[in-house]
Amino acid sequence: MSRLSVVIVLGLIGAIYARTLPDEYTAWEGRIVGGSNAAEGQFPYQVSLRSAANSHFCGGSIINTNWAMSAAHCTVGRTVANTIVVAGSLLLNAGGTTHQAQTIVNHPAYSSLTLANDISLVRVATPFVFSPTVGSVELESNFIESATGAQASGWGQTTHPGSIPNHLQWVNVDIITLAACRGAHNAVNAARVHDNTICTQSPVGVGMCMGDSGGPLSHAGFQQGIVSWGIACAQGFPDVFARVSSHRAWVLENTAN
């Protein structure tokens, strides 16, 4: 695929929202490519966002007992009646606790055209009960230029085209500078690498894919990013995330109760 035609939104609902995006976008429905099965308790903050019919459409992360965080492109247009949050399970088909959404807060400056400010919050009707397999993640407060050994997790496709895993996957990636990220993309896509995004680089055959949207990028015990978009799938181009440190004040203000 050419770089000009394969910018993809990483959620299973991407195809729904693709009609609002420019022609340069091709919506994905993907998963992590080249990853490994997560261990019990390895990512206690990872959640699965699902429809009322229990169909996974995006990932997310627990930030306190009442709130989960995800990507705005995952939740824009959704109702609380058709959004549930499942915590504490590595598997899509079994286990975990189910929490009905009570409130959905999309970033007021989110753009479906540029994917700027691609972050949202979901308040659950019944609190998360913390345990070895359910817990919150710390939010990064500092602007990280680059780092090695970051971790991304999700239930995205493991091949493209290909299958969706039942077991939560994770992968090691490196955080790269915004300049390097923009330089690796063409001009159209580089314009969507905003100052409040964060990018990762990994070898060809390793990276994010459809269905991983909204999931966490973590490093050194802090969540650094929220899966937003990329070039389908794991072709060696940087993946792009909403930068948590840039949105931390907004998150804390909106999740105080």
Residue pairs with C-beta under 8 A, 6 or more apart in sequence:
1 231
1 232
1 235
3 185
3 186
3 189
3 231
3 237
4 24
4 186
4 188
5 24
5 26
6 26
6 231
6 232
6 235
7 24
7 25
7 26
7 188
7 189
7 192
7 229
7 230
7 231
8 14
8 25
8 26
8 27
8 28
8 30
8 210
8 229
8 230
8 231
8 232
8 233
9 17
9 18
9 21
9 25
9 27
9 28
9 73
9 115
9 213
9 228
9 229
10 28
10 30
10 71
10 156
10 208
10 209
10 210
10 211
10 212
10 213
10 214
10 227
10 228
10 229
10 230
11 28
11 29
11 57
11 58
11 71
11 73
11 74
11 210
11 211
11 212
11 213
11 214
12 29
12 55
12 56
12 57
12 58
12 210
12 211
12 213
13 57
13 58
13 73
13 74
13 213
14 27
14 28
14 29
14 73
14 210
14 213
15 27
15 29
16 27
16 77
17 27
17 73
17 76
17 77
17 112
18 25
18 26
18 27
20 112
20 113
21 27
21 112
21 113
22 113
24 188
24 189
26 232
27 210
28 160
28 209
28 210
28 211
28 230
28 232
28 233
29 157
29 210
29 211
30 156
30 157
30 160
30 208
30 209
30 210
30 211
30 212
30 232
30 233
31 154
31 155
31 156
31 157
31 158
31 164
31 165
31 169
31 209
31 210
31 211
31 212
32 152
32 153
32 154
32 156
32 157
32 158
32 169
32 170
32 171
32 207
32 208
32 209
32 212
33 156
33 157
33 158
33 159
33 160
33 171
33 205
33 206
33 207
33 208
33 209
33 233
33 234
34 158
34 171
34 202
34 203
34 205
34 206
34 207
34 234
35 158
35 169
35 170
35 171
35 206
36 169
36 170
36 171
37 90
37 167
37 168
37 169
38 46
38 90
38 153
38 167
38 168
38 169
38 170
40 90
40 132
40 133
41 132
41 133
42 170
43 151
43 153
43 168
43 170
43 216
43 218
44 62
44 88
44 130
44 131
44 132
44 133
44 134
44 135
45 61
45 62
45 63
45 135
45 136
45 137
45 216
45 223
46 59
46 60
46 61
46 153
46 154
46 168
46 215
46 216
47 59
47 60
47 61
47 62
47 68
47 85
47 86
47 87
48 56
48 59
48 60
48 85
48 86
48 89
48 92
48 96
48 155
49 56
49 57
49 58
49 59
49 60
49 68
49 70
49 74
49 75
49 83
49 84
49 85
49 122
49 214
50 56
50 57
50 83
50 84
50 85
50 86
51 57
51 82
51 83
51 84
52 81
52 82
52 83
52 84
54 84
56 92
56 155
56 211
57 74
57 211
58 70
58 71
58 74
58 75
58 211
58 213
58 214
58 215
59 70
59 153
59 154
59 155
59 211
59 212
59 213
59 214
59 215
59 216
59 227
60 68
60 69
60 70
60 74
60 85
60 122
60 214
60 215
60 216
61 68
61 69
61 70
61 137
61 215
61 216
61 223
61 226
62 68
62 87
62 128
62 134
62 135
62 136
62 137
63 69
63 136
63 137
63 139
63 251
63 255
64 136
64 255
65 127
65 128
65 129
65 130
65 136
66 123
66 124
66 127
66 128
66 255
66 257
67 121
67 122
67 123
67 124
67 255
68 85
68 87
68 121
68 122
68 124
69 119
69 120
69 121
69 122
69 223
69 226
69 251
70 119
70 120
70 121
70 122
70 213
70 214
70 226
71 118
71 119
71 120
71 213
71 214
71 226
71 227
71 228
71 242
72 106
72 107
72 110
72 117
72 118
72 119
72 120
73 110
73 112
73 115
73 118
73 213
73 228
74 120
74 213
74 214
75 83
75 104
75 106
75 120
75 122
75 214
76 106
76 110
76 112
76 120
78 104
80 100
80 101
80 102
80 103
80 104
83 100
83 101
83 104
83 122
84 98
84 99
84 100
84 101
85 98
85 99
85 101
85 122
85 124
86 96
86 97
86 98
86 99
87 96
87 97
87 99
87 128
87 134
88 95
88 96
88 97
88 131
88 133
88 134
89 95
89 96
89 133
90 167
90 168
91 166
91 167
91 168
92 155
92 164
92 166
93 166
97 128
97 129
97 134
99 124
99 125
99 126
99 128
100 124
100 125
100 126
101 122
101 123
101 124
101 125
102 123
102 124
102 125
103 121
103 122
103 123
104 120
104 121
104 122
104 123
105 120
105 121
105 122
105 123
105 254
106 120
107 117
107 118
107 119
107 120
107 247
107 250
109 116
109 117
110 116
110 117
110 118
110 119
110 120
111 117
114 191
114 192
114 194
115 192
115 228
115 229
115 240
116 192
116 194
116 196
117 196
117 242
117 247
118 226
118 228
118 229
118 242
119 226
119 242
119 247
119 250
119 251
120 214
121 251
121 254
121 255
123 255
128 134
128 136
130 136
137 216
137 218
137 222
137 223
138 221
138 222
138 223
139 222
139 223
139 244
139 245
139 248
139 251
139 252
140 219
140 222
140 223
140 224
140 244
140 245
140 248
141 245
141 248
142 245
143 243
143 245
143 246
144 175
144 198
144 219
144 224
144 245
145 175
145 177
146 174
146 175
146 176
146 177
146 180
147 174
147 175
147 219
147 220
147 224
148 174
148 175
149 172
149 174
149 219
150 172
150 173
150 174
150 175
150 200
150 217
150 218
150 219
150 224
151 170
151 171
151 172
151 173
151 217
151 218
151 219
152 170
152 171
152 173
152 200
152 208
152 212
152 215
152 216
152 217
152 218
152 227
152 239
153 168
153 169
153 170
153 171
153 215
153 216
153 218
154 168
154 169
154 170
154 208
154 211
154 212
154 215
154 227
155 164
155 165
155 168
155 169
155 211
155 212
156 164
156 169
156 208
156 209
156 210
156 211
156 212
156 215
157 163
157 164
157 165
157 209
157 210
157 211
157 233
158 164
158 165
158 169
158 209
159 233
160 209
160 210
160 232
160 233
160 234
164 211
171 202
171 206
171 207
172 202
173 200
173 201
173 202
173 206
173 207
173 217
173 239
174 200
174 201
174 202
175 198
175 199
175 200
175 217
175 219
175 224
176 199
176 200
176 201
176 238
177 199
178 193
178 195
178 197
178 198
178 199
180 199
180 201
180 238
181 190
181 193
181 197
181 199
181 201
181 238
181 240
182 190
182 193
183 190
184 201
184 237
184 238
185 193
185 231
185 237
185 238
189 231
192 229
192 240
193 199
193 240
195 246
196 242
196 243
196 246
196 247
197 225
197 228
197 240
197 241
197 242
197 243
198 217
198 224
198 225
198 240
198 241
198 242
198 243
198 244
199 238
199 239
199 240
199 241
200 207
200 217
200 225
200 238
200 239
200 241
201 238
202 234
202 236
202 239
203 236
204 234
204 235
204 236
205 234
206 234
207 230
207 233
207 234
207 235
207 239
208 227
208 230
208 233
208 234
208 239
209 230
209 232
209 233
209 234
210 232
210 233
212 227
213 227
213 228
214 226
214 227
215 226
215 227
216 223
216 225
216 226
216 227
217 223
217 224
217 225
217 226
217 227
217 241
218 224
222 244
223 244
224 241
224 243
224 244
224 245
225 241
225 242
225 243
225 244
226 241
226 242
226 244
227 239
227 241
228 240
228 241
228 242
229 239
229 240
230 237
230 238
230 239
230 240
231 237
244 251
